């Protein structure tokens, strides 16, 4: 790490240990360290109004990181990892996940990832592709009909910047 961060980490071993705990996915230790730091940070005049929001954000992101590699997670083990009871964790998870591809099995105390319906996504993509193809086909039919009817204005001059004359309109005579 950079020299400034290393110096600050050496001066504040509690902060260093807290960061390393989260980095090594030891959320229990990290949150305990964060609780100790929270009390100190509440004394800071400028930081104190933001502490609760920051703490909630860190805890929420930690829960997301804890569950990310799994399709199914035992909430009893997760509650132990986050230093809380299962019922409180369940309430916290309900507020956190809110339809983000995760289901909470309250009876078995299990958190499950919801599989995306890949068939439905493929069906939507095919319908979109068909609509695009149909639009482009109709566009080509209209262009072909315009060319056959002779409704195209042709320029007699090779330079595009020149204004076309009225005699260049097919079908003769001025418009």
Secondary structure, DSSP 4 states (H G I P E B T S, - for coil): --HHHHHHHHH-HHHHHHHHHHHTT-HHHHHHHHHHHHHHHTT-TTTGGGHHHHHHHHHHHHHHHHHHT-SEEEHHHHHHHTTS-HHHHHHHHHHHHTTSSEEEETTTTEEEEPPP-HHHHHHHHHHHHHHHHHHHHHHHHHHHHHHHHT--B--SSS-TTSPPPGGGBTTSS--
